[in-house]
Amino acid sequence: MEESMEEEEGGSYEAMMDDQNHNNWEAAVDGFRQPPPPPSSIPAPAREPPGGQLLAVPAVSADRKGPKEGLPLGPPPEANGVIMMVKSCDAAAAATAKAVPAPTPSSTININTSTSKFLMNVITIEDYKSTYWPKLDGAIDQLLTQSPGDYIPISYEQIYSCVYKCVCQQHSEQMYSDLIKKITNHLERVSKELQASPPDLYIERFNIALGQYMGALQSIVPLFIYMNKFYIETKLNRDLKDDLIKLFTEHVAEKHIYSLMPLLLEAQSTPFQVTPSTMANIVKGLYTLRPEWVQMAPTLFSKFIPNILPPAVESELSEYAAQDQKLQRELMQNGFMRGDQSRKRAGDELAYNNSSACASSRGYR
């Protein structure tokens, strides 16, 4: 009985090992089995007559159990299974290459189009001269000739954008040269018009030219601020506003200062020959253009600009009082009355004159 039990245990152990060996063999066959080719690439083979295909069953010893019944098996793995796999991969790659369409000309056109768009953003020197500078030239003309308080229909955003693009495209040097040339030509025309002015209109026209130019700079300098920051200050170590003020000094003020100053001194001696606002604008403007011109008429400049003359001293108070009394008499001779003096207390006349003289003398200084 013990022998029969040992035989049954041995038989079950052998059956289990046979099942495991059969499963391993099926896995090996599946690993080397060639995948089916695409139906479009390989024609279907001719059908074999019935009974032509045989199932390959491995040889099994008589004392061991065979594989499970009813399980179909494929052909055993061949020795050149790796070569078959490579061939199948090549066939699949060839079929995929046939399925992928060839590049069309449209893709090339798209690439060229994007490249052309990039090249279109480049501003050549011809583009600058024909498109961008004419816009700046017209805007500068309007700014230089406008009267104070006038509205000019120009787009400051468009002008600033033109300046920005030209600076980014390395046209700063050309644009700065064109700007200086443009303003220089304008100032030369202004100087010629002043030379043809009669003496009675000379001061007033000089005041208009000075005020108009200084007002234009308040718009021109901000429009070219990008060029000023990245070219004039960086490479030339200067400032655009200083350069433009220097242009007016050289082309207008220096040519007319020796004709203008005698007329200003004459107008000062005659009250209200020139309005006080006009006199103040010219004197302050000349001092801004060149402070050294104060030495030509220090008394005239001291009436509109503080700290021009040395400080007042006590010994000169009587002289200051005499100057104020002379001015009051001239005003009365020209029809300017002092008003009703009936309510003024007796004895206050001298004190009033002395106090006003001291106050005015301090104002001059």
C-alpha positions in Angstrom: 0.0 0.0 0.0 2.9 2.4 0.8 4.3 1.6 -2.7 1.0 2.5 -4.4 0.8 5.8 -2.5 4.4 6.6 -3.5 3.5 5.8 -7.2 0.4 8.1 -7.0 2.5 11.0 -5.5 5.2 10.4 -8.1 2.6 10.4 -10.9 1.0 13.7 -9.7 4.4 15.3 -9.4 5.3 14.3 -13.0 2.0 15.6 -14.3 2.5 18.9 -12.6 6.0 19.2 -14.1 4.6 18.3 -17.6 2.0 21.1 -17.3 4.7 23.6 -16.4 7.0 22.5 -19.2 4.1 22.7 -21.7 3.3 26.3 -20.6 6.9 27.3 -20.9 7.1 25.9 -24.4 3.9 27.8 -25.4 5.5 31.0 -24.1 8.6 30.4 -26.1 6.6 29.7 -29.2 4.6 32.9 -28.8 7.8 34.9 -28.3 9.3 33.7 -31.6 6.1 33.6 -33.6 6.1 36.1 -36.5 3.5 38.8 -36.2 0.9 38.8 -39.0 1.9 41.2 -41.8 -0.4 44.0 -42.9 -3.1 42.8 -45.2 -2.3 45.5 -47.8 1.4 44.7 -48.1 1.5 40.9 -48.5 -1.0 39.0 -50.7 -3.1 36.3 -49.0 -1.6 32.8 -49.6 -3.5 30.1 -51.5 -5.6 27.9 -49.3 -4.2 24.4 -48.7 -6.4 21.4 -49.1 -8.0 19.9 -46.1 -5.6 17.8 -44.1 -2.6 19.8 -45.4 -1.9 21.5 -42.0 -0.7 19.3 -39.2 -0.5 20.1 -35.6 3.0 19.8 -34.3 2.9 17.9 -31.0 6.1 17.4 -29.1 7.1 13.8 -28.4 6.1 12.7 -25.0 7.3 9.6 -23.2 4.8 6.9 -22.7 4.9 7.1 -18.9 4.1 10.8 -18.8 0.9 12.6 -19.5 0.7 14.7 -22.7 -0.6 18.3 -23.0 -4.1 19.1 -22.4 -6.5 17.9 -25.0 -8.2 20.3 -27.4 -5.5 23.1 -27.1 -4.2 24.0 -30.5 -0.5 24.6 -30.9 1.4 26.5 -33.5 4.6 25.4 -35.2 7.7 25.1 -33.1 10.2 28.0 -32.9 12.7 28.1 -35.7 16.4 28.6 -35.2 16.4 31.9 -37.1 13.5 33.5 -35.1 15.5 36.7 -34.5 16.0 37.1 -38.3 12.3 36.6 -38.8 11.6 39.3 -36.3 14.0 41.8 -38.0 12.4 41.1 -41.3 8.9 41.6 -39.9 10.0 45.0 -38.4 11.5 46.0 -41.7 8.2 45.1 -43.5 6.2 47.1 -40.9 8.5 50.1 -41.3 8.1 50.0 -45.0 4.3 49.8 -44.7 4.4 52.8 -42.3 6.6 54.8 -44.7 4.1 54.1 -47.5 1.2 55.3 -45.3 2.9 58.6 -44.3 2.3 61.2 -47.1 5.3 63.0 -48.5 5.8 66.6 -47.5 3.8 68.9 -49.6 5.0 72.3 -51.0 2.6 74.1 -48.6 4.8 73.3 -45.6 7.8 74.9 -47.3 5.8 77.9 -48.3 4.7 78.4 -44.6 8.3 78.4 -43.5 9.3 80.9 -46.2 6.3 83.0 -45.3 7.3 83.2 -41.6 10.9 84.0 -42.6 9.7 86.8 -44.9 7.5 88.2 -42.1 10.6 88.4 -39.9 12.6 90.1 -42.6 9.8 92.6 -43.2 10.3 93.9 -39.7 13.8 95.1 -40.6 13.9 98.8 -41.3 16.5 99.5 -44.0 18.0 103.0 -44.6 15.8 103.4 -47.6 12.7 102.6 -45.4 13.9 105.2 -42.9 14.3 107.9 -45.5 11.1 107.2 -47.4 8.7 106.3 -44.6 9.8 107.1 -41.1 11.7 110.3 -41.3 9.0 112.1 -43.4 6.6 111.5 -40.5 9.1 112.9 -38.0 9.9 115.8 -40.3 6.2 116.9 -40.6 5.6 116.7 -36.9 8.7 118.8 -36.1 7.6 121.4 -38.6 4.2 121.7 -36.9 5.8 121.9 -33.4 8.3 124.6 -34.4 5.7 126.8 -36.0 2.8 126.5 -33.6 1.8 129.4 -31.4 1.6 128.9 -27.7 -1.7 127.3 -26.8 -2.5 126.1 -30.3 -3.7 122.5 -30.9 -1.9 120.6 -33.6 -3.4 117.4 -35.0 -0.5 115.0 -34.7 -0.3 111.6 -33.0 2.3 111.7 -30.3 2.0 108.0 -30.0 2.8 107.4 -33.6 5.8 109.8 -33.6 7.2 108.1 -30.4 6.7 104.7 -32.1 8.7 105.8 -35.1 11.5 107.0 -33.0 11.5 103.8 -31.0 11.6 101.6 -34.1 14.4 103.6 -35.7 16.5 103.5 -32.5 16.0 99.7 -32.3 17.1 99.3 -35.9 20.4 101.2 -35.4 19.3 104.4 -37.1 19.9 106.7 -34.1 23.0 108.4 -35.6 21.2 109.2 -38.8 18.0 110.4 -37.0 20.0 112.7 -34.7 21.8 114.2 -37.6 18.6 114.8 -39.5 17.0 116.4 -36.4 19.9 118.8 -35.9 19.9 119.7 -39.6 16.2 120.3 -39.6 16.2 122.6 -36.5 19.3 124.4 -37.8 17.6 125.3 -41.0 14.5 126.5 -39.2 16.6 128.8 -36.9 18.4 130.3 -39.8 15.1 131.3 -41.4 14.0 132.8 -38.0 17.3 134.8 -37.8 16.8 136.2 -41.3 13.3 137.3 -40.5 14.5 139.1 -37.3 17.2 140.9 -39.3 14.5 142.3 -41.6 12.3 143.5 -38.7 12.0 147.3 -38.0 13.3 148.6 -34.6 9.9 149.2 -33.1 8.9 145.5 -33.7 12.3 144.0 -33.1 11.9 143.3 -29.4 8.4 141.9 -29.7 9.4 139.6 -32.6 12.4 138.3 -30.8 10.2 137.6 -27.8 7.8 135.6 -30.1 10.6 133.6 -31.7 12.2 132.8 -28.3 8.9 131.7 -26.7 7.8 129.7 -29.7 11.1 127.8 -29.8 11.2 127.1 -26.1 7.6 125.9 -26.2 8.4 123.6 -29.1 11.3 122.0 -27.1 8.8 121.0 -24.4 7.2 118.6 -27.0 10.3 117.7 -29.2 12.5 116.5 -26.4 10.0 114.0 -24.9 9.2 112.6 -28.4 12.9 111.8 -28.9 13.6 110.7 -25.3 14.4 107.1 -26.4 17.1 108.4 -28.8 18.3 110.7 -26.1 18.6 107.9 -23.5 20.2 105.3 -25.7 22.3 107.3 -28.1 23.0 110.9 -27.1 23.6 110.3 -23.4 25.3 106.9 -23.9 27.5 107.6 -26.9 27.8 111.4 -27.1 27.7 112.1 -23.3 25.4 115.0 -23.9 21.7 115.9 -23.5 19.2 116.6 -26.3 17.7 119.6 -24.6 21.1 121.2 -24.0 22.0 120.6 -27.7 18.8 122.2 -29.0 19.1 125.2 -26.7 22.7 125.6 -27.9 21.4 125.7 -31.5 19.2 128.7 -30.7 22.1 130.4 -28.9 24.5 130.0 -31.9 22.1 130.7 -34.8 19.8 133.4 -33.3 20.8 134.9 -30.0 24.5 135.4 -30.7 23.7 137.1 -34.0 21.2 139.6 -32.5 22.4 140.2 -28.9 24.3 143.4 -29.8 21.3 144.8 -31.7 18.8 143.7 -29.0 20.6 144.9 -25.9 20.6 148.6 -26.7 16.9 148.4 -27.5 16.2 146.8 -24.2 18.2 149.4 -22.3 16.3 152.2 -24.2 13.0 150.5 -23.4 13.9 150.3 -19.7 14.5 154.0 -19.5 11.1 154.7 -21.1 8.3 153.2 -18.9 5.9 150.9 -20.6 7.4 151.2 -24.0 7.7 147.4 -23.8 5.2 145.4 -21.7 6.8 144.1 -18.4 5.9 140.5 -19.4 7.8 140.8 -22.7 10.8 142.4 -21.0 10.9 139.7 -18.3 10.6 136.9 -20.9 13.5 138.2 -23.0 15.8 138.9 -20.0 15.2 135.5 -18.4 15.5 133.8 -21.8 18.9 135.5 -22.5 20.1 134.5 -19.0 19.1 130.8 -19.7 20.9 130.8 -23.0 24.1 132.3 -21.7 24.5 133.6 -18.2 27.7 135.6 -19.2 25.5 138.1 -20.9 24.6 139.5 -17.5 27.8 141.6 -17.7 26.5 143.5 -20.6 23.6 145.1 -18.5 23.8 144.0 -14.9 21.2 146.5 -13.7 18.7 145.4 -16.3 19.2 141.7 -15.4 19.0 142.4 -11.7 15.4 143.6 -12.0 14.2 140.2 -13.2 16.7 137.8 -11.8 17.6 137.7 -8.1 21.2 137.8 -6.7 22.7 139.3 -9.8 24.1 142.4 -8.1 26.1 142.4 -4.8 24.1 142.7 -1.6 22.9 146.2 -0.6 24.8 148.2 2.0 23.4 150.8 4.4 25.5 153.6 3.0 23.6 153.3 -0.3 20.0 153.5 1.1 19.7 157.2 0.2 20.6 156.4 -3.4 18.1 153.7 -3.6 15.4 156.1 -2.2 16.3 158.7 -4.9 15.9 156.1 -7.6 12.4 155.1 -6.4 11.3 158.7 -6.2 12.5 159.3 -9.7 10.5 156.3 -10.9 7.4 157.6 -9.2 7.7 161.0 -10.8 8.0 159.4 -14.2 4.9 157.3 -13.6 3.0 160.4 -12.6 4.1 162.2 -15.7 2.8 159.4 -17.9 -0.7 159.6 -16.3 -0.4 157.1 -13.5 -1.8 158.7 -10.3 -1.2 157.5 -6.8 -4.9 157.6 -5.9 -6.7 159.3 -3.0 -4.2 160.4 -0.4 -6.8 162.2 1.9 -6.9 159.5 4.4 -3.2 159.3 4.8 -1.8 160.7 8.1 0.4 163.7 8.2 4.1 162.8 8.4 3.7 159.4 6.8 4.9 160.6 3.4 8.6 160.5 4.3 8.4 157.3 6.2 6.4 155.7 3.3 9.0 156.8 0.8 11.9 155.5 2.9 10.4 152.2 3.6 9.4 151.6 -0.1 12.9 152.5 -1.2 14.4 150.0 1.1 12.0 147.3 0.1 12.5 147.9 -3.6 16.2 148.0 -3.3 16.2 144.6 -1.6 13.9 143.3 -4.4 16.5 144.4 -7.0 19.1 142.4 -5.2 
